[in-house]
Amino acid sequence: MHSMSTLPLPKTLYSSVSHHRRTPSFLTVRWLQLIKLFGFFEDFVDCCNMQNVETVKLYLYCLFMLNFPFLNCSFPEIKMVILKEVSQPTEGIKLAAENVQAFYKTDSLGNGTLYITDSAVTWISRADSKGFSVAYPAIVLHAISTDVTVFPSEHVFVMVDQRKSGLELAAAELEDEESDDDEEGPGLEIRFVPDNKDCLPDIYHQILKGQEENPEEDDPMYDDDGEDEEEEEYGEMDQSEDGMPPGQWITADNIDQFQGGDGMQMTEEGLATMKRIFGNREHHDDSME
Amino acid sequence: MLFFSFFKSLVGKDVVIELKNDLSICGTLHSVDQYLNMKLTDITVSDPERFPHMVSVKNCFIRGSVVRYVQLPSDQVDTQLLADSCRKELADSKAKQ
């Protein structure tokens, strides 16, 4: 059996919750499991010594039926993200990249295929066709990471809001239920490492496109076709006619045409507002009461 | 529209973006779109001990809806002008109703 010093506590999780009340219970659960396990093993060894074949069989059967809980207990972070049956996406695939390793933090979940679709980012393991799927609203941020001193290979880093994503953590079952009402954790970190690192920019850009195409649904501020008064207020942004098309970014390169005037795809009213705010600073004093 | 316009004026400036999951990222605002999705360059994380994985990231895309606060460079913000614009916009939207 593993001695206590080798009992792996996931570092990030541990440090991020150290000020919470759940830390003691988190540890206690582990201790209880270990103690139970030791008891179990003692009995097991006893009956082995007594050469009581039937009892040994029974114990082995119990272990089998319990799905070798000590494996979970000893190495909980190996598969922290529980992989599930995920059907292979068929529609709206922007990008399908084979031979992409997925990592939860630094633990490999295996080699598989990464699908970036119109609605979600899905990864499916090649070994057992299980995987996970994250919808765009759950993706907090994503980036390309190239610093190999921190992680051995270049990768696309994705931070996921666990509560929105529906992803389950294996560690969650070790904790008390009361930890559910906890405030948000730092987010799940998932890394995608393609065999061919030339796909990295492509993966990054396709996720970015997906993000742009999937704004928040329940937030009136982002509501494109709400029927309430919000529509009037933001009506001037109507994308199809004279507003900003989705995917239009304001960067240092093109900001001139957006602040200046005629290149601007805004209504008169919008332009006036903009000008009032940013264009005519000299009139600013007049407008103050 | 006001916020979008305002953030557009901050393109190229250094900002600190605080996310709803308590991650704070400091970086140069590269670009912003109508959903206030933001791209940052040259980022650093305020709390690298809690977020060690972010140290290796230099540029990133942040979903607008996950942003809690954006800390602005104070010398770039004309608070009087902004307050005035807010009042004006509020008055406009009330007049429309």
Chai-1 contact restraints between the chains, C-beta under 6 A:
chainA,res_idxA,chainB,res_idxB,connection_type,confidence,min_distance_angstrom,max_distance_angstrom,comment,restraint_id
A,S16,B,R50,contact,1.0,0.0,6.0,A-B,restraint_1
A,V140,B,V66,contact,1.0,0.0,6.0,A-B,restraint_2
A,L141,B,C60,contact,1.0,0.0,6.0,A-B,restraint_3
A,L141,B,I62,contact,1.0,0.0,6.0,A-B,restraint_4
A,H142,B,F61,contact,1.0,0.0,6.0,A-B,restraint_5
A,A143,B,V57,contact,1.0,0.0,6.0,A-B,restraint_6
A,A143,B,C60,contact,1.0,0.0,6.0,A-B,restraint_7
A,S145,B,S56,contact,1.0,0.0,6.0,A-B,restraint_8
A,S145,B,V57,contact,1.0,0.0,6.0,A-B,restraint_9
A,D147,B,S56,contact,1.0,0.0,6.0,A-B,restraint_10
A,V150,B,V55,contact,1.0,0.0,6.0,A-B,restraint_11
A,V150,B,S56,contact,1.0,0.0,6.0,A-B,restraint_12
A,F151,B,S56,contact,1.0,0.0,6.0,A-B,restraint_13
A,F157,B,V57,contact,1.0,0.0,6.0,A-B,restraint_14
A,E184,B,N21,contact,1.0,0.0,6.0,A-B,restraint_15
A,P186,B,N21,contact,1.0,0.0,6.0,A-B,restraint_16
A,G187,B,N21,contact,1.0,0.0,6.0,A-B,restraint_17
A,E189,B,H53,contact,1.0,0.0,6.0,A-B,restraint_18
A,L208,B,F61,contact,1.0,0.0,6.0,A-B,restraint_19
A,Q211,B,R63,contact,1.0,0.0,6.0,A-B,restraint_20
A,P215,B,Y35,contact,1.0,0.0,6.0,A-B,restraint_21
A,E216,B,S65,contact,1.0,0.0,6.0,A-B,restraint_22
A,Y222,B,Y35,contact,1.0,0.0,6.0,A-B,restraint_23
A,E232,B,K96,contact,1.0,0.0,6.0,A-B,restraint_24
A,E233,B,S93,contact,1.0,0.0,6.0,A-B,restraint_25
A,M244,B,Q34,contact,1.0,0.0,6.0,A-B,restraint_26
A,W249,B,S31,contact,1.0,0.0,6.0,A-B,restraint_27
A,W249,B,D33,contact,1.0,0.0,6.0,A-B,restraint_28
A,I250,B,K8,contact,1.0,0.0,6.0,A-B,restraint_29
A,I250,B,V11,contact,1.0,0.0,6.0,A-B,restraint_30
A,I250,B,S31,contact,1.0,0.0,6.0,A-B,restraint_31
A,I250,B,V32,contact,1.0,0.0,6.0,A-B,restraint_32
A,T251,B,S31,contact,1.0,0.0,6.0,A-B,restraint_33
A,A252,B,V11,contact,1.0,0.0,6.0,A-B,restraint_34
A,A252,B,G12,contact,1.0,0.0,6.0,A-B,restraint_35
A,I255,B,V11,contact,1.0,0.0,6.0,A-B,restraint_36
A,M274,B,S5,contact,1.0,0.0,6.0,A-B,restraint_37
A,I277,B,S5,contact,1.0,0.0,6.0,A-B,restraint_38
A,I277,B,S85,contact,1.0,0.0,6.0,A-B,restraint_39
A,F278,B,S9,contact,1.0,0.0,6.0,A-B,restraint_40
A,H284,B,L81,contact,1.0,0.0,6.0,A-B,restraint_41
